Amino acid sequence: MRLTSKSVALIPIIATVVTAAIGATLIAPPAASAATTLGAAAQQSGRYFGTAVAAGRLGDSTYVGILNREFDMVTAENEMKMDATEPQQGRFSYGNADRIVNQARTQGKRIRGHALAWHSQQPGWMQSMSGSALRNAMLNHVTQVATYYRGKIYAWDVVNEAFADGSSGGRRDSNLQRTGNDWIEAAFRAARAADPGAKLCYNDYNTDDWSHAKTQGVYRMVQDFKSRGVPIDCVGFQSHFNAQSPVPSNYQTTLQNFANLGVDVQITELDIEGSGSSQASNYDRVTRACLAVARCTGITVWGIRDTDSWRASGTPLLFDGNGNKKAAYTSVLNALNSADPGTTTTTTTTTTTTTTSNDPGPGGCTASVSLNQWNGGFVATIKVTAGSSALSGWRVTTTLSNGTVTGSWSASGSGTSGTINWSNVDYNGNVPAGQSTEFGFQGSGSGAGLNPSCTAS
Ligand code: G3I
């Protein structure tokens, strides 16, 4: 018998129901139909696939064409760094960053903010500062920039590259470090206060190998932050790989061990020098390592075409200089398409409440919520799952009795409190049978009792 797309699509739903009924751990089969872009393929397991974007390339139609088609998360390659956003003390400049943010948002993409505090790419006026004047200037920078972009950023790299290379496992010496060892947690607290809806990440390189002292140093800091309630939600692994710094055999172990601390992990600046099948196989390994870790929420590559890369001579990206897909692209797409739709989680640092409905059958859909609630605010992530027929549009109704929505992404809402009807946006109305898409909103007050329900439209 030939399997129709409809009968194939039923398989994951049946598997889910059986798992629930017998309480056993079953591995769900691969997604029913292969997605044809990186972003859509990643979304099948609730993840994102992003790229670094340079404002100066937004006039390049090949570049923008690939960006719009393939990616659902964007990082400004340089435009949100301290030197770009506060070139003179107290005078903030967001022109190039806004071009990237607006382009991304117009296309329904989310944004990773990079980076609020860093020893490098500081504006000249900051490089010569020290002591409490520098500490205050850094905290003011974090507060101003995170406030300016409040509600628009999925995750901020609050602090970038603060640990030393080599065997010490300690902090990197820098003017910021010399203001006191607590400068990192102070930056995280300032960022949380400025944008409570953004996930707050620590981001670094050479932290991919579990046995490295630097990895262990960052791990101990995150462990300490979690134990003392310092607001940290995620750890970014830059993952710039080449012959001198290959993909470590224990990469997945590293991601999993950090995730086990109760943070999301993200691959934030991936590039792998090389070509052909060996490069493709390394990309496959990295992608599968993320897919195997439930709290690995997404992957960002550090540029689009090889010629856009900071390491262009190493041809480290997924598209060649002409914008053609490389073997590495195909390996990533195939790996994403092989993902178990149930391996991701939207669990966050505080309270998480998830409700799920049974398979609604043909033409229906279900909605579940993952809620991150803190004192005075919340972020809700809603997962919309198609029944045994594909959706061409959906509507989710939520109830917000004691809170007010202040920002949302990937859906349009009919209001900000009480009964709110959320409709899909252009790019996420089509959901294959048995598969899911996500949208979210943040708000003040309480997000309790949202009780989402889904109908096909
Ligand atoms: O835009 C100017 C141009 O006008 C000028 O003619 C030219 C002369 O050198 O410089 C251009 O600016 C360069 C900028 O990239 C844009 O291309 C800067 O010199 C150069 O320093 C800058 O490099 C960036 C680098 O960070 C700086 O640290 C790379 O683009 C960017 O990819 C890289 O990104 C970092 C992450 O932020 C953190 N992790 C490592 C990663 C790779 O180094």
Residues whose N, C-alpha, C, O or C-beta is under 5 A from the ligand:
A	BS01	G3I	E77 W310
